[in-house]
């Protein structure tokens, strides 16, 4: 074996100057070259992209993963772009590559279904039995220990009846007794967060954007408390509220009052967005549509009206019952509406066509209705809670589950991502087990039931950055009450909100469309003002004496008058064009613009 010649640094520099390769790459021994070649060959054959297509590498399932049409339709985003209609070139190649990536992402999402290990299931009764006859104690004894702890009862007979509300991730619970008892707890671990007595009647409770703050509709006004029970704010603009709803994507706290007022309050600025007088009497029945943030109100004339903050009149009305409406509920997809009346009827409506799908009669009038994430419908009839299954596709003869409470039911809500139904009643609160009610798999970026303190802070920062508010948030108290991270976020953000309340519409798809008729009218108006010729002016000067009526002087007088009229017309056209442009910019700029006073020039200029 020949040994490699070792070159000095000076010799290697000379080789580079002559254009020759140094010894480290070329002047190696033959044994080293053979060894490197063999190693490179082995590495090349080990790489999967260098393998031959027909090589038998031991894969038991070669080729792409097969998917059914139902799996692909679940994640399909609609018809793609017709690439053949584009002109051949870089744009067509870019569009073809984008369509190929979209198709690849569709198959990857369908393949990822195998990672969703949790499955939802319903009760299956034996032959000759009915699931409605199964009691909660029998269910508790049959399930595992973790699920058995989710069925419990809080006996609070002194301050009832109670209303309850879960957070969006379904981990925390807030209770409000009509005689002034308010408590917040982690209902999974049964750890009490706070417990206060407000000293006056409580009509409703509602969590805000996370578990750090919740709103309480008390006798006169709406109060905001933190998770420690400290009073943060007294919202005197919300007077005698009966029902509360919170719109999480718009940071809006809405309430309906006994005087027929409907209020939207932005909790990130503390300002009233809109206050609408419905002129429909006392408002005690309200729910929100989670899909488009439209509020649904039930009235004594059997009408369900839908409201948005940008329109002073209801955007839609449905005559649901010939008698007063007692309960309304919209499912999480925003497709189905359930209404209950005093005439003992419950109806299911399709909000896409506003048609009635199902109508059936209960033993008594349903005072409360609530949809679950798997389209189970819970109805409170006196002191009994009945849960119905498949009430959209058919009319059920018997309930899926039935449970009798210790008192009359005053509130219902399904816990998100859990097979649990929370029931507030006259003597306290009861947590029911309802198999198959909750969504088995959750999106951790949307709402995470197992989020840590750090993840909660990051989620709050993300929400506030998406909101981009003006002014101090409602959580900031100038008296020294700590407001966690909202103060630092507010200092960094000083621009207008990106999710305006005006974006709440009955049809959210219409926001992405172009109003063609209005656009054409604006273009035509601009053309009339800017590009039209000045009108012809017929002017005949009167004759004068002393040589002032000669042809040259008459023509000069005509030209002067026509020029003066043309200048007046052009000046008016420019003024009208400027007014049109200002009107297109919207009233926001006009509202912020202030007229300068005479003495403003003596004010100290800010650096």
C-alpha positions in Angstrom: 0.0 0.0 0.0 1.4 3.4 -1.0 1.4 6.0 1.6 -0.1 9.4 0.8 2.4 12.2 0.3 2.1 15.0 2.9 2.3 18.5 1.4 3.3 21.5 3.3 1.1 24.6 3.5 3.4 26.5 1.0 3.1 23.6 -1.5 -0.7 23.5 -1.3 -0.8 27.2 -1.9 1.4 26.8 -5.0 -0.9 24.0 -6.3 -3.9 26.3 -5.9 -2.2 29.1 -7.9 -1.4 26.7 -10.7 -5.0 25.5 -10.8 -4.3 22.0 -9.4 -6.4 20.3 -6.7 -4.7 19.9 -3.3 -3.8 16.5 -1.9 -6.7 16.3 0.5 -9.1 15.7 -2.5 -6.9 14.2 -5.1 -3.6 12.9 -3.9 -4.9 10.2 -1.6 -3.9 6.7 -1.5 -5.7 4.1 -3.6 -7.0 2.3 -0.6 -8.6 5.4 0.8 -10.2 6.2 -2.5 -11.6 2.7 -2.8 -12.9 2.8 0.8 -14.6 6.2 0.2 -16.2 5.0 -3.0 -17.6 1.9 -1.3 -19.0 4.0 1.6 -20.6 6.5 -0.8 -22.2 3.6 -2.7 -23.6 2.2 0.4 -25.1 5.5 1.5 -26.6 6.1 -2.0 -28.4 2.8 -1.9 -29.7 3.4 1.7 -31.4 6.7 0.7 -35.1 6.1 0.0 -35.2 8.6 -3.0 -32.4 6.7 -4.7 -34.1 3.3 -4.4 -35.4 1.8 -7.6 -39.2 1.8 -7.9 -39.5 -1.9 -8.3 -37.2 -2.8 -5.4 -38.5 -5.1 -2.8 -37.6 -3.2 0.4 -40.0 -5.1 2.7 -42.8 -2.5 2.7 -46.0 -4.6 3.4 -48.2 -1.7 2.0 -46.4 -0.2 -0.9 -47.8 2.9 -2.7 -50.0 5.8 -1.5 -52.5 5.4 1.3 -56.0 4.7 -0.2 -58.9 6.9 1.0 -62.6 6.7 0.5 -64.6 9.5 -1.1 -66.4 10.2 2.2 -63.0 10.8 4.0 -61.8 13.2 1.3 -65.2 15.0 1.2 -64.8 15.7 4.9 -61.8 17.9 4.4 -62.4 19.1 0.8 -62.2 22.8 0.2 -64.4 22.9 -2.9 -63.7 23.0 -6.6 -60.1 23.9 -7.5 -58.8 26.2 -10.2 -59.0 25.1 -13.9 -55.3 25.3 -14.8 -55.9 24.6 -18.5 -57.8 27.9 -18.8 -54.6 29.9 -17.9 -52.0 31.1 -20.4 -49.0 28.7 -20.6 -46.1 30.2 -18.7 -44.9 30.8 -15.1 -48.4 31.7 -13.8 -49.9 28.4 -15.1 -46.9 26.4 -13.5 -47.4 28.2 -10.2 -51.2 27.5 -10.2 -50.5 23.8 -11.1 -48.0 23.5 -8.3 -50.5 25.1 -5.8 -53.3 22.8 -6.8 -50.9 19.8 -6.4 -50.0 20.9 -2.9 -53.7 21.4 -2.0 -54.4 17.9 -3.1 -51.5 16.6 -1.2 -52.6 18.4 2.0 -56.1 16.9 1.5 -54.8 13.4 1.5 -52.5 14.1 4.5 -55.4 15.3 6.5 -57.4 12.2 5.6 -54.4 10.1 6.6 -54.1 11.9 9.9 -57.5 10.5 11.0 -55.8 7.4 12.4 -54.1 9.6 15.0 -57.6 10.5 16.5 -57.8 7.6 18.9 -60.8 8.8 20.9 -64.3 7.7 19.7 -67.7 8.8 20.7 -70.3 6.2 21.7 -73.9 6.1 22.8 -75.8 3.9 25.2 -77.1 0.7 23.7 -80.0 -1.0 25.6 -80.6 -4.7 25.6 -83.6 -6.2 24.0 -86.8 -5.2 25.8 -85.1 -2.3 27.7 -85.0 1.4 27.2 -82.1 3.8 27.7 -84.4 6.3 29.3 -85.0 3.9 32.2 -81.2 3.9 33.1 -80.6 6.1 36.1 -77.5 8.2 36.8 -76.5 5.9 39.7 -76.5 2.9 37.4 -74.4 4.8 34.9 -71.9 5.9 37.6 -71.5 2.3 38.7 -70.9 1.1 35.1 -68.3 3.6 33.9 -64.7 4.0 34.9 -63.5 5.8 38.0 -62.5 9.0 36.1 -65.9 9.3 34.4 -67.7 8.4 37.6 -66.3 11.5 39.4 -67.9 13.7 36.7 -71.4 12.8 38.0 -72.1 14.8 41.2 -74.6 17.0 42.9 -74.1 20.3 44.8 -76.9 20.8 47.4 -77.2 24.6 47.8 -80.8 25.1 49.1 -80.4 28.5 50.6 -79.5 30.6 47.6 -81.3 28.9 44.6 -82.3 28.6 41.9 -78.9 28.5 40.2 -77.6 29.3 36.7 -74.3 27.9 35.5 -71.8 28.4 32.7 -68.8 26.5 31.5 -65.6 27.9 29.9 -64.9 27.3 26.2 -62.5 24.5 27.0 -65.0 23.0 29.5 -62.6 23.0 32.5 -64.0 25.7 34.8 -67.6 26.3 36.0 -69.2 29.4 37.5 -72.5 29.2 39.4 -74.8 32.0 40.3 -77.7 31.8 42.8 -80.6 34.1 42.4 -80.2 35.2 46.1 -76.7 36.5 45.6 -74.3 33.4 45.9 -71.6 33.4 43.2 -68.9 30.6 43.0 -66.2 29.6 40.5 -64.5 26.2 40.6 -62.5 23.7 38.6 -65.3 21.1 38.4 -62.9 18.3 37.3 -60.7 18.5 40.4 -63.4 20.0 42.5 -61.0 22.8 43.5 -62.8 26.0 44.5 -61.4 29.2 42.9 -63.6 31.8 44.6 -66.9 32.2 46.4 -68.6 35.5 47.1 -72.0 36.8 48.2 -72.9 39.9 46.2 -75.8 40.9 48.5 -78.4 41.2 45.8 -80.2 39.1 43.2 -78.3 37.4 40.4 -80.0 36.9 37.0 -77.2 35.3 34.9 -73.4 34.6 34.9 -71.0 34.3 32.0 -67.3 33.6 31.5 -65.4 36.2 29.4 -62.5 35.4 27.0 -60.8 33.0 29.5 -61.1 31.7 33.1 -59.6 34.8 34.7 -62.8 37.0 34.4 -66.5 36.4 34.5 -69.5 38.8 34.3 -72.5 38.7 36.7 -75.9 40.2 35.8 -77.1 41.5 39.2 -80.2 43.4 40.3 -79.3 46.8 38.9 -76.0 46.5 36.9 -73.6 44.1 35.4 -70.4 43.5 37.4 -67.1 41.9 36.3 -65.1 39.8 38.7 -61.7 38.0 38.4 -61.0 34.4 39.3 -60.2 35.4 42.9 -63.6 37.0 43.5 -62.3 40.6 43.3 -64.7 43.1 41.7 -63.0 44.7 38.7 -65.7 46.8 37.2 -69.3 47.9 37.6 -70.9 48.4 34.1 -73.6 50.9 34.8 -74.4 51.3 31.2 -75.9 47.7 31.3 -78.9 48.4 33.5 -81.2 45.6 34.8 -79.8 42.9 32.5 -81.6 39.5 32.4 -79.5 37.4 30.1 -75.8 37.6 29.1 -73.9 36.3 26.1 -70.2 36.6 25.2 -68.9 36.7 21.6 -65.3 35.4 22.0 -64.0 36.3 18.5 -65.3 39.9 18.7 -64.7 40.4 22.5 -68.3 41.6 22.8 -70.4 41.2 26.0 -74.1 41.3 25.1 -77.1 41.5 27.3 -80.9 42.0 27.0 -82.8 43.9 29.6 -86.3 44.0 31.1 -87.0 47.3 29.3 -86.4 45.8 25.8 -82.9 47.1 25.3 -80.2 45.0 23.5 -76.6 46.1 24.3 -73.2 45.2 22.8 -70.2 46.2 25.0 -66.6 45.8 23.8 -64.7 44.3 26.8 -61.3 45.3 25.3 -62.1 49.0 25.3 -65.0 49.2 27.9 -67.2 51.1 25.5 -70.7 50.5 24.3 -70.7 49.5 20.6 -74.4 49.6 20.0 -77.6 50.0 22.1 -80.7 49.0 20.3 -84.3 49.4 21.6 -86.2 46.4 20.2 -89.7 47.7 21.1 -90.7 44.1 21.7 -91.3 44.1 25.4 -89.3 42.4 28.2 -86.4 40.3 26.8 -85.8 37.1 28.9 -85.0 34.6 26.2 -81.7 34.9 24.3 -78.9 32.8 22.7 -76.2 33.4 20.2 -75.4 31.7 16.9 -71.8 30.5 17.3 -71.2 30.4 13.5 -72.0 34.1 12.7 -72.3 35.8 16.2 -75.9 36.8 15.5 -78.2 37.1 18.6 -81.5 35.2 18.6 -84.3 36.5 20.9 -87.5 34.8 21.8 -90.7 37.0 22.3 -94.1 36.6 23.7 -95.8 36.7 20.3 -94.1 33.5 19.2 -91.5 35.2 17.1 -87.8 34.6 17.1 -85.9 37.7 15.9 -82.2 37.9 14.9 -80.1 41.0 15.6 -76.7 42.4 14.7 -75.0 45.5 16.1 -74.8 47.3 12.7 -78.5 47.2 11.9 -81.1 48.9 14.2 -83.8 46.5 13.1 -83.9 42.7 13.2 -82.2 41.1 10.2 -84.6 38.2 10.2 -87.8 37.2 11.9 -89.3 33.7 12.2 -92.9 33.0 13.4 -92.2 29.8 15.3 -95.2 29.3 17.6 -98.7 30.8 18.1 -97.8 31.2 21.8 -94.9 32.8 23.7 -91.5 31.4 23.1 -89.8 30.1 26.3 -86.5 28.7 25.1 -84.2 29.0 22.0 -80.9 27.3 21.2 -78.6 27.2 18.1 -76.2 24.3 17.6 -72.4 24.9 17.3 -72.5 24.7 13.5 -75.1 27.5 13.2 -77.3 25.3 11.1 -80.2 24.2 13.4 -82.4 26.2 15.7 -84.5 24.6 18.4 -87.4 26.6 19.9 -89.8 25.7 22.7 -93.1 27.3 23.6 -95.7 27.2 26.4 -98.0 25.2 24.1 -95.7 22.1 24.9 -94.3 22.0 21.3 -90.6 21.9 20.4 -89.6 22.7 16.8 -86.3 22.3 15.0 -85.6 24.8 12.2 -83.0 24.9 9.4 -81.4 28.3 9.4 -80.2 27.9 5.8 -83.8 27.8 4.5 -85.7 29.0 7.6 -88.0 26.0 7.3 -89.3 23.7 10.0 -87.7 20.3 10.0 -89.3 18.6 13.0 -92.1 19.4 15.4 -93.1 17.3 18.4 -95.0 17.7 21.6 -93.7 17.2 25.2 -95.5 16.4 28.4 -95.2 20.1 29.4 -93.7 23.3 28.1 -89.9 23.3 27.8 -88.4 26.1 29.9 -84.8 25.5 28.6 -83.2 23.9 25.5 -79.6 23.1 24.8 -77.7 21.5 21.9 -74.7 19.3 22.4 -71.7 19.0 20.1 -73.0 15.7 18.7 -76.5 17.1 18.1 -78.3 15.8 21.2 -81.1 18.1 22.4 -81.7 18.5 26.1 -85.0 19.9 27.3 -86.0 21.0 30.8 -89.6 20.2 31.6 -90.4 21.3 35.2 -88.0 19.4 37.4 -87.2 16.8 34.8 -84.4 16.9 32.2 -84.9 14.9 29.0 -82.2 14.3 26.4 -83.3 13.4 22.8 -81.3 11.7 20.1 -81.8 12.0 16.3 -84.2 14.8 16.7 -83.1 16.4 13.4 -83.6 13.5 11.0 -86.7 12.2 12.7 -89.2 12.7 15.5 -88.2 10.6 18.6 -91.0 8.8 20.4 -89.1 8.5 23.7 -86.1 10.4 25.2 -82.6 9.0 25.0 -82.1 9.8 28.8 -84.3 11.2 31.5 -83.3 12.4 35.0 -85.4 14.0 37.7 -84.0 16.9 39.7 -84.6 17.9 43.3 -86.2 21.2 42.2 -87.4 23.0 39.1 -84.7 23.4 36.5 -83.4 27.0 36.0 -80.5 26.4 33.6 -78.9 23.9 31.1 -75.5 23.7 29.4 -73.5 20.8 27.9 -69.9 20.8 28.9 -67.7 21.1 25.8 -65.6 18.0 25.0 -67.2 16.0 27.8 -70.2 13.7 28.0 -71.6 15.9 30.8 -74.7 18.0 31.1 -74.8 20.7 33.8 -78.2 21.5 35.3 -78.9 24.4 37.7 -82.1 24.0 39.7 -83.9 25.2 42.8 -81.8 23.2 45.3 -78.3 23.6 43.7 -76.4 22.1 40.8 -76.3 18.6 39.2 -73.8 17.2 36.8 -75.3 14.5 34.6 -73.5 11.8 32.5 -74.8 11.8 28.9 -72.8 9.2 26.8 -72.1 10.5 23.3 -72.8 14.1 24.0 -69.3 15.7 23.6 -66.8 15.9 20.8 -64.2 13.2 21.4 -61.3 15.0 19.7 -60.5 18.7 20.3 -58.4 21.3 18.6 -55.7 22.5 21.0 -55.2 25.7 19.2 -58.9 26.6 19.5 -59.7 25.4 23.0 -57.5 23.1 25.1 -59.0 21.5 28.2 -55.5 20.6 29.4 -53.7 23.9 28.8 -51.0 25.0 31.2 -50.6 28.5 32.6 -48.0 29.4 29.9 -50.3 28.2 27.1 -53.1 30.2 28.6 -51.0 33.4 28.5 -49.9 32.7 25.0 -53.5 32.2 23.9 -54.5 35.4 25.5 -51.7 37.3 23.8 -52.8 35.8 20.5 -56.5 36.8 21.0 -55.6 40.4 22.0 -53.2 40.7 19.0 -56.0 39.6 16.7 -58.4 42.0 18.3 -56.1 45.0 18.3 -58.1 47.3 20.4 -58.2 51.0 21.2 -58.1 52.3 24.8 -57.5 50.4 28.0 -59.1 46.9 28.3 -61.8 46.2 30.8 -59.4 44.1 32.9 -57.2 47.1 33.8 -58.1 48.9 37.0 -56.4 52.2 37.8 -56.8 51.6 41.5 -54.0 49.0 41.5 -55.8 45.8 40.9 -53.4 43.4 39.0 -54.5 42.6 35.5 -51.9 39.9 34.5 -50.7 40.4 30.9 -53.4 42.7 29.4 -51.5 45.9 30.4 -48.3 45.1 28.5 -50.3 44.0 25.5 -52.2 47.2 25.5 -49.1 49.3 25.5 -47.8 47.6 22.4 -51.1 47.9 20.4 -52.5 51.3 19.4 -54.3 50.6 16.1 -57.9 50.2 15.3 -59.6 46.8 15.9 -59.2 44.3 13.0 -62.4 42.4 14.0 -65.0 45.1 13.9 -68.6 44.6 15.2 -69.8 45.7 11.7 -68.5 42.4 10.4 -71.3 40.5 12.2 -73.8 39.6 9.4 -76.4 37.0 8.9 -74.5 35.6 6.0 -70.7 35.6 6.7 -69.9 34.4 3.1 -71.2 37.8 1.8 -68.2 39.5 3.4 -65.9 38.0 0.8 -68.0 39.0 -2.2 -67.9 42.2 -4.3 -71.0 44.4 -4.5 -71.0 44.7 -8.3 -74.0 47.0 -8.6 -72.7 49.5 -6.0 -69.2 49.4 -7.6 -70.6 50.2 -11.0 -72.7 53.1 -9.6 -69.6 54.6 -8.0 -67.6 54.3 -11.3 -70.3 55.9 -13.3 -70.6 58.8 -10.7 -66.9 59.4 -11.0 -67.0 59.4 -14.8 -69.8 61.9 -14.7 -67.9 64.3 -12.4 -64.3 63.9 -13.7 -64.4 63.0 -17.4 -67.4 64.7 -18.8 -67.0 67.8 -21.0 -68.2 71.2 -19.9 -71.6 72.1 -21.3 -71.9 74.5 -24.2 -72.9 78.0 -23.3 -75.1 80.0 -25.7 -74.5 83.7 -25.0 -75.4 86.6 -27.3 -74.0 89.9 -26.2 -76.2 93.0 -26.6 -75.1 95.7 -29.0 -73.4 98.8 -27.7 -72.6 102.1 -29.2 -69.4 104.1 -29.8 -67.7 101.3 -31.6 -68.0 98.7 -28.9 -70.1 96.4 -31.0 -67.5 95.5 -33.5 -67.0 91.8 -34.5 -63.7 91.5 -32.6 -65.0 93.0 -29.4 -68.2 90.9 -29.6 -66.1 87.7 -29.9 -63.9 88.7 -27.0 -66.9 89.3 -24.8 -68.4 85.9 -25.8 -65.1 84.1 -25.0 -64.8 85.8 -21.6 -68.3 84.8 -20.5 -67.9 81.2 -21.7 -64.5 80.9 -19.9 -66.0 82.2 -16.6 -68.9 79.7 -16.8 -66.5 76.9 -17.6 -64.3 77.7 -14.6 -67.4 77.7 -12.3 -68.4 74.3 -13.6 -64.9 72.8 -13.2 -64.8 74.2 -9.6 -68.1 72.6 -8.7 -67.1 69.3 -10.3 -63.9 69.1 -8.3 -65.8 69.9 -5.1 -68.4 67.1 -5.8 -65.6 64.7 -6.7 -63.8 65.4 -3.4 -67.0 64.9 -1.5 -67.5 61.5 -3.2 -64.0 60.4 -2.3 -64.5 61.5 1.3 -67.8 59.5 1.5 -66.0 56.4 0.2 -63.4 56.6 2.9 -66.2 56.2 5.5 -67.4 58.0 8.5 -64.4 56.8 10.7 -62.0 59.4 9.3 -64.6 62.1 9.6 -65.3 61.2 13.2 -61.7 61.3 14.2 -61.0 64.6 12.4 -61.4 67.6 14.7 -61.7 71.2 13.5 -58.8 73.3 14.5 -59.5 76.3 16.7 -58.1 79.7 16.3 -55.8 79.5 19.4 -54.4 76.1 18.6 -51.3 77.6 17.2 -50.3 78.7 20.7 -50.4 75.2 22.1 -47.2 73.4 23.0 -46.3 71.0 20.2 -45.6 67.4 21.3 -42.2 65.9 20.4 
